[in-house]
Amino acid sequence: MTARYSGIGVSPGVAVGPVARVHGPVLPARAQGPVDAAAAAEDVAAALDEVGGELESLAARAGVSGAVLVRQARMVGDPALAALIRQLVRAGRTAARAAWEGFGAYRDMRASDPLRPAPDAAELDDLRDRVVARLLGEPPPGIPDPGTPYVLVARDLSPALTATLDPDRVLALVTERGGPTSHTAVLAKSLGIPAVVNAPGVAALATGQRVAVDGTAGTITADPDAETVGAMQRRGDRGPARMETGPGRTADGRPVELLVAVGGKSDLDEAREVGAEGVGVFRTEFMFLDRDEPPTVEEQVIAYREVFDAFPGRPVTARTLDIGADKPVPFVRLGDQPNPALGVRGLRVARRHPQLLVDQLTAIARAARETKADVRVMAPMVATTAEAAWFAARAHEAGITSVGVMVEIPAAALRAADLLRVVDFVSVGSNDLAQYAFATDRADGELADLLDPWQPAFLDLVATVLRAGAVVGKAVTVCGEAASDPLLALVLVGLGAAGLSMTPRLLPVVRASLARATSAQCREAAALALGADGPEEARHRVAALMDQ
């Protein structure tokens, strides 16, 4: 009997194939004979170091999604974790069992610490499995190769494992937990793999069972019949992932600037391949994350110019350091904060470390003078008009002419018109705006439905910012996961977005979606979504409109 499961579609596309599952290390039941505590402690220390190095290498290849891997690498290097494992070794555990139990104790310790954020469960489990596998001499956690392309099904998936997936082998990704703005969802989207997260019940799917996945609608059908497969494939055919490159525009010619998010040099080739019209968010913090001291102004100039030079005559918007919370850097001591996500992060770091911002703005201005790109600068985590004006003054002092801010906090969205009177542009940071609007951590899979960017309340906030742009006469761009949803992109354009910034892999899909819709259809889609009672109804209404 055919079974159907529903979740949140986080990466568009359709796929049909057999189920495969993640495998992890098999831990022996008990130690065999006496344990050499000194040798076991050395083995554990080596395994922790090796896993940290492996994650840092993955982070270097992951581009804009590498920050979470850097965080994992730092977690596995936490002296408190190593101390817990050594204590268990001294109590007579084998190295592997001590590591397994030590990670459990570390999870409990962090969960009970009110001054530190609890680690993500999937990330911590992945670290544990990688360390234990090394100690047992087994391969790291991964996917068994069934010999044919497959649909990966998991309870949850760590960002590190997601980053190693081969898009030529993995037809689709389905998880029982996770949210639309989780780091794993972002990585799956950057790889171009259709994905559905937060789909209860998919644990019942058996290895080798044939399933059909619709990453746009957020559905998984077990043992699909020919009619179901045919309908899905026809939907996929109507949304080709590749088309002629060129400026983004609706079917009746309304221009929509299609931009990409980049983290540095490693993302440039793909951005050029898909015909990006520029960079909507240059995440400058990625060159800071794995350093023990800040880069010099000269080092920053070289790194920034590499990105700027790739887009002569086109806009490149550099976001100043977005560190703090889940993106700590060793050389910035922010101290214990009751809730780092609501504390000193983004532009607020400049309150304690003003020279970091001064040096960065100096470097960006100098690199801008040495390139033909249209360089712009914006600050993250701006809450008030006063903060926006202060940042604009600092940027102008450095010699930067086009200055903006990100709207990621509801307070900024509500006063967007005031912000736009003191800066040249604003960009809606959809991931954090949803997180703060619904008081829900983006990594909390249990509350993933609240972070669905189709939530009408979230769209109300976005609409407020876009209306302010229209009133003041300044363009507004939408960034983040909302902008890379090809169906939701129609809604955002209907609300007034002048540009959309997304992962490069999905830019051709969004371009194709816009090319099939008129401006009038986009406005109708926006009205339908805003008038819905919830995200599922909003998504269904707009999909039905475009299927007419």
C-alpha positions in Angstrom: 0.0 0.0 0.0 1.3 3.4 -1.0 2.3 5.7 1.9 2.8 9.4 1.7 4.8 11.6 4.1 4.8 15.4 4.3 7.6 17.7 5.4 9.1 21.0 4.5 10.6 21.2 1.0 14.0 23.0 1.4 15.6 22.3 -2.0 13.5 22.1 -5.2 13.4 19.3 -7.6 11.9 15.8 -8.0 13.6 12.4 -7.7 12.7 8.7 -7.7 15.0 6.0 -6.3 15.8 3.4 -3.6 16.3 4.4 0.0 19.8 4.3 1.6 20.7 5.2 5.1 23.7 6.6 7.0 25.9 4.1 8.8 27.9 4.7 12.0 30.4 2.9 14.1 29.4 -0.3 15.9 30.6 0.0 19.5 31.8 -3.2 21.2 29.7 -4.2 24.2 32.6 -4.1 26.7 36.4 -4.0 27.0 38.2 -7.2 26.3 41.0 -7.5 29.0 42.8 -4.7 30.8 43.0 -1.2 29.4 46.3 0.7 29.0 45.0 4.0 30.2 48.0 6.0 29.0 47.9 4.6 25.5 44.1 5.0 25.4 44.4 8.6 26.4 46.9 9.2 23.6 44.7 7.5 21.1 41.8 9.7 22.1 43.8 12.9 21.8 45.0 11.9 18.4 41.5 11.0 17.2 40.1 14.4 18.4 42.9 16.2 16.6 42.4 14.2 13.4 38.6 14.8 13.3 39.1 18.5 13.9 41.6 18.7 11.0 39.2 16.8 8.8 36.3 19.2 9.5 38.5 22.2 8.9 39.4 20.8 5.5 35.7 20.2 4.7 35.0 23.8 5.8 37.6 25.2 3.4 35.8 23.4 0.5 32.2 24.3 1.7 32.3 28.0 0.8 29.5 30.0 2.3 28.3 27.0 4.3 31.7 26.4 6.0 31.0 28.3 9.2 29.1 25.5 10.9 32.0 23.1 10.1 34.5 25.4 11.6 32.3 25.5 14.7 32.2 21.7 14.9 36.0 21.6 14.6 36.3 24.0 17.5 33.8 21.9 19.5 35.8 18.7 19.1 38.8 20.6 20.3 37.1 21.8 23.5 39.4 21.0 26.5 36.3 20.2 28.6 35.4 17.4 26.2 38.9 15.9 26.2 38.9 16.1 30.0 35.7 14.2 30.3 36.9 11.4 28.0 40.3 11.2 29.9 38.4 10.8 33.1 36.5 7.8 31.7 39.7 6.3 30.4 41.2 6.4 33.8 38.1 4.7 35.2 38.9 1.7 33.0 36.9 2.4 29.8 38.4 1.6 26.4 39.3 4.6 24.2 36.2 4.1 22.0 33.8 3.5 24.9 35.2 6.4 26.8 34.7 8.7 23.8 31.2 7.5 23.3 30.2 8.1 26.9 32.3 11.2 27.1 30.3 12.9 24.3 27.1 12.0 26.2 28.5 13.6 29.4 29.6 16.7 27.4 26.1 17.0 25.9 24.6 17.0 29.4 27.1 19.4 30.7 26.5 21.9 28.0 22.7 21.5 28.2 22.8 22.4 31.9 25.1 25.5 31.4 22.9 28.6 31.3 25.8 30.7 30.0 26.6 28.7 26.9 24.3 27.7 24.0 23.6 23.9 23.9 25.3 22.2 21.0 23.2 21.0 18.0 22.4 17.3 18.6 23.1 16.2 15.0 26.4 18.0 15.0 27.5 16.5 18.3 26.4 13.0 17.3 28.4 13.3 14.1 31.5 14.3 16.1 31.1 11.4 18.4 30.7 8.9 15.5 33.7 10.3 13.7 35.9 10.1 16.8 34.7 6.6 17.8 35.1 5.3 14.2 38.8 6.4 14.2 39.4 4.8 17.5 37.9 1.5 16.2 39.8 1.7 12.9 36.5 1.9 11.0 35.5 4.3 8.1 33.9 7.6 9.2 30.1 7.9 9.2 28.8 7.7 5.7 26.5 6.2 3.2 26.8 2.6 2.1 27.2 2.5 -1.7 24.2 0.4 -3.0 25.7 0.4 -6.5 23.1 2.8 -7.9 22.0 6.4 -7.2 19.8 6.6 -4.1 17.5 8.7 -1.9 19.2 9.3 1.4 16.9 9.0 4.4 18.0 9.9 7.9 16.6 11.0 11.3 18.8 14.0 10.9 22.0 14.7 9.1 25.1 16.6 10.2 26.4 19.5 8.1 29.7 17.7 7.9 28.1 14.6 6.3 25.9 16.7 4.1 29.0 18.5 2.8 30.5 15.2 1.6 27.4 14.1 -0.4 28.0 13.4 -4.1 25.1 15.0 -6.1 25.7 12.5 -8.9 24.9 9.6 -6.5 22.4 11.2 -4.1 19.1 11.7 -5.9 17.4 13.4 -2.9 17.7 13.9 0.8 14.9 13.3 3.3 15.2 13.8 7.1 12.8 13.2 9.9 14.0 16.3 11.8 15.6 19.6 10.8 14.3 23.0 9.6 14.2 25.1 6.5 17.0 27.3 7.5 19.2 24.7 9.3 22.7 24.5 8.1 22.1 21.0 6.6 19.2 22.4 4.5 21.4 25.2 3.3 24.2 22.8 2.3 21.7 20.5 0.5 20.4 23.4 -1.5 24.0 24.6 -2.3 24.7 21.1 -3.7 21.5 21.2 -5.8 20.0 18.1 -4.2 16.2 17.9 -3.9 15.5 17.8 -0.1 12.6 17.5 2.3 13.2 18.0 6.1 11.0 17.6 9.2 9.0 14.7 7.7 7.7 12.6 10.6 7.5 8.9 10.0 10.1 8.5 7.3 12.1 6.3 9.7 9.7 3.5 8.7 11.0 3.5 5.1 13.2 0.4 4.5 16.6 0.3 2.9 16.1 -0.3 -0.8 12.4 0.7 -0.8 11.5 2.9 -3.9 10.4 6.4 -3.0 9.4 9.5 -4.9 10.6 12.8 -3.5 9.2 16.3 -4.4 11.6 18.9 -2.9 9.3 21.7 -3.9 6.0 20.4 -2.5 7.7 18.8 0.5 6.3 15.3 -0.1 7.7 11.7 -0.1 5.7 8.9 -1.6 6.6 5.3 -0.8 6.3 2.7 -3.5 4.8 5.2 -6.0 2.8 4.0 -8.9 3.4 5.0 -12.5 0.9 7.8 -12.4 2.5 9.4 -9.4 5.9 9.2 -10.9 4.7 10.6 -14.2 3.0 13.5 -12.6 6.1 14.3 -10.6 8.4 14.1 -13.6 6.1 16.4 -15.6 6.3 19.0 -12.7 10.1 18.6 -12.8 10.1 19.1 -16.6 8.3 22.4 -16.2 11.0 23.7 -13.9 14.3 23.0 -15.6 17.4 23.6 -13.6 19.3 25.2 -16.5 18.3 27.7 -19.1 20.1 30.5 -21.0 21.9 32.8 -18.8 20.9 36.5 -18.8 19.3 39.1 -16.6 16.5 38.0 -14.4 13.1 39.2 -15.5 9.4 38.2 -15.4 7.5 37.0 -18.5 6.4 40.6 -19.3 9.9 42.0 -18.9 10.0 43.4 -15.4 13.7 43.2 -14.3 14.6 41.3 -11.1 18.3 41.4 -10.2 19.5 37.8 -9.5 22.5 37.8 -7.2 24.5 35.2 -5.3 25.8 34.7 -1.8 29.6 34.0 -1.7 32.1 33.4 1.1 35.2 33.9 -0.9 37.3 32.8 -3.9 36.1 29.2 -3.8 32.5 30.3 -4.8 33.4 32.5 -7.7 33.5 29.9 -10.6 30.0 28.6 -9.9 28.7 32.2 -9.6 30.0 33.0 -13.0 28.8 29.8 -14.5 25.2 30.5 -13.6 25.3 34.1 -14.9 24.9 35.9 -11.6 24.3 39.6 -12.0 26.4 40.3 -9.0 26.9 39.5 -5.3 24.0 40.1 -2.9 26.0 39.0 0.2 29.7 38.6 0.3 30.1 36.9 3.7 33.4 38.4 4.7 33.6 36.6 8.1 34.8 33.3 6.5 38.3 34.5 6.2 38.3 35.3 10.0 36.7 32.1 11.4 39.7 29.8 11.6 42.4 32.3 12.7 43.8 32.9 16.2 44.3 36.6 15.3 42.5 39.0 12.9 43.9 39.3 9.4 45.8 42.5 8.7 44.3 45.2 6.6 46.6 44.2 3.7 45.5 40.5 3.9 41.9 41.7 3.8 42.5 43.9 0.8 43.9 41.0 -1.2 41.0 38.7 -0.2 38.3 41.3 -1.0 39.8 42.2 -4.3 39.7 38.6 -5.5 36.0 38.7 -5.2 35.5 42.2 -6.5 37.6 41.6 -9.6 35.3 38.7 -10.6 32.4 41.1 -11.2 33.6 44.1 -13.1 30.9 46.6 -13.6 28.4 44.7 -11.4 27.3 45.1 -7.8 29.2 43.3 -5.0 27.7 43.9 -1.5 30.2 43.1 1.2 28.6 42.3 4.6 30.8 43.4 7.5 31.7 40.8 10.1 28.8 38.7 11.2 30.4 36.9 14.1 29.2 35.9 17.5 26.5 33.4 18.5 27.0 30.3 16.3 30.0 31.9 14.5 32.6 32.6 17.2 36.2 33.6 16.4 39.1 32.9 18.8 40.5 36.5 18.8 37.2 38.1 19.9 36.4 37.6 23.5 32.7 38.2 24.0 32.5 36.5 27.4 29.6 34.4 28.7 26.3 35.7 27.4 23.0 34.3 28.7 21.7 34.0 25.1 24.4 34.7 22.5 21.9 34.9 19.6 20.3 37.8 21.4 23.6 39.3 22.6 26.7 40.8 21.1 26.9 39.7 17.5 27.2 41.3 14.1 27.5 45.1 14.2 27.2 45.0 18.0 30.7 43.4 18.2 32.0 46.9 17.2 30.9 48.2 20.5 33.6 46.2 22.2 36.1 45.9 19.4 35.8 49.0 17.3 39.1 48.6 15.6 37.9 45.4 13.9 35.3 47.4 12.0 37.6 50.3 11.3 40.2 48.0 9.7 37.6 46.1 7.7 36.0 49.2 6.3 39.5 50.6 5.5 40.3 47.3 3.6 37.1 47.2 1.7 37.4 50.8 0.6 41.0 50.3 -0.5 40.1 47.1 -2.4 37.1 49.0 -4.0 39.4 51.7 -5.4 41.5 49.0 -7.1 38.6 47.2 -8.9 35.9 48.0 -11.4 33.2 46.3 -9.4 30.3 48.4 -8.0 31.3 47.8 -4.3 28.7 48.3 -1.6 28.9 47.7 2.1 26.2 46.6 4.6 26.1 45.8 8.3 24.4 42.8 9.9 22.2 42.9 13.1 21.1 46.5 12.9 18.1 47.2 15.2 17.6 51.0 15.2 18.0 54.0 12.9 20.7 55.3 15.2 22.8 52.2 14.7 22.3 52.5 10.9 23.3 56.1 10.9 26.4 55.4 13.1 27.5 52.6 10.7 26.9 54.8 7.6 29.1 57.6 9.1 31.9 55.1 9.8 31.7 53.7 6.3 31.7 57.1 4.7 34.7 58.1 6.8 36.5 55.1 5.3 35.7 56.3 1.8 32.8 54.0 0.9 30.0 55.6 -1.0 27.2 53.1 -1.1 26.2 52.0 2.4 23.3 49.8 3.6 22.2 47.5 6.4 20.6 44.1 6.8 17.0 43.8 8.1 17.1 40.7 10.3 15.4 42.0 13.4 11.6 42.7 13.5 12.3 46.2 15.0 14.3 47.1 11.9 11.6 45.8 9.6 8.9 47.8 11.4 11.0 51.0 11.0 12.5 50.3 7.6 11.4 53.6 6.1 13.4 55.4 8.8 16.5 53.2 8.1 16.3 54.0 4.4 16.5 57.7 5.1 20.0 57.3 6.6 21.4 54.5 4.3 21.4 53.9 0.6 19.8 50.5 0.6 18.6 47.6 2.8 18.7 43.8 2.3 16.2 41.5 4.1 18.1 38.7 5.8 15.3 36.2 5.7 16.9 33.4 7.8 17.5 35.5 10.9 14.4 37.6 10.4 12.3 34.4 10.6 14.3 33.2 13.6 13.8 36.4 15.6 10.2 36.9 14.5 9.1 33.5 15.8 11.6 33.2 18.7 12.8 29.9 17.3 16.4 28.8 16.8 17.1 27.9 13.2 18.7 24.6 14.3 15.7 23.5 16.4 14.1 20.8 14.3 11.2 20.4 16.7 10.0 23.9 15.9 11.0 23.8 12.2 7.4 24.6 11.1 7.7 28.0 12.6 10.7 28.9 10.4 8.9 28.0 7.2 9.5 31.2 5.0 5.9 30.8 3.8 4.6 31.7 7.2 2.2 34.7 6.5 3.5 36.6 9.5 7.0 36.5 8.2 5.8 37.6 4.8 4.0 40.5 6.5 7.4 41.7 7.9 9.0 41.4 4.5 6.1 43.2 2.8 6.6 46.1 5.4 10.2 46.5 4.3 9.5 46.3 0.6 6.7 48.9 0.9 9.1 51.2 2.8 11.5 50.9 -0.1 8.8 51.9 -2.6 7.8 54.9 -0.5 11.3 56.2 0.0 12.3 55.3 -3.6 15.2 52.9 -2.8 15.6 49.3 -3.9 15.3 46.4 -1.5 16.9 43.0 -2.0 15.8 39.8 -0.2 18.6 37.4 0.8 18.7 33.9 2.3 16.7 30.7 1.9 13.4 32.5 1.1 15.0 34.1 -2.0 16.1 30.7 -3.4 12.7 29.1 -3.4 11.6 29.3 -7.0 7.9 29.5 -6.1 8.3 31.9 -3.1 10.5 34.1 -5.3 7.3 35.0 -7.3 5.7 36.1 -4.0 8.7 38.3 -3.1 8.8 39.9 -6.5 5.0 40.5 -6.2 5.6 42.2 -2.9 8.2 44.5 -4.5 11.6 42.9 -4.3 14.0 44.5 -6.8 16.6 41.7 -6.4 17.0 38.3 -4.9 20.3 36.9 -3.5 20.7 33.1 -3.2 23.1 30.1 -3.4 24.5 29.9 -7.0 23.1 26.4 -7.6 19.5 27.6 -7.5 19.8 30.8 -9.4 19.0 29.2 -12.8 15.9 27.6 -11.2 14.7 30.9 -9.9 15.4 32.6 -13.2 13.3 30.0 -15.0 10.5 30.4 -12.5 10.4 34.2 -12.9 10.5 33.9 -16.7 7.2 31.9 -16.7 5.3 34.4 -14.5 4.0 37.9 -15.4 4.2 40.8 -13.0 0.5 40.6 -12.5 0.8 36.9 -11.5 3.5 37.7 -9.1 1.3 40.4 -7.4 -1.6 37.9 -7.3 0.7 35.3 -5.8 1.8 37.7 -3.1 -1.9 38.5 -2.2 -2.7 34.8 -2.0 0.2 34.1 0.3 -0.4 37.0 2.6 -4.1 36.1 2.9 -3.4 32.4 3.8 -3.9 31.1 7.4 -0.6 29.2 7.4 2.4 28.2 5.3 0.9 25.1 3.8 -2.1 27.0 2.5 0.1 29.8 1.2 2.3 27.4 -0.7 -0.7 25.5 -2.1 -2.5 28.7 -3.2 0.5 29.9 -5.1 1.3 26.5 -6.7 -2.3 26.2 -7.8 -2.2 29.7 -9.4 0.9 28.8 -11.4 -0.5 25.5 -12.5 -3.5 27.1 -14.1 
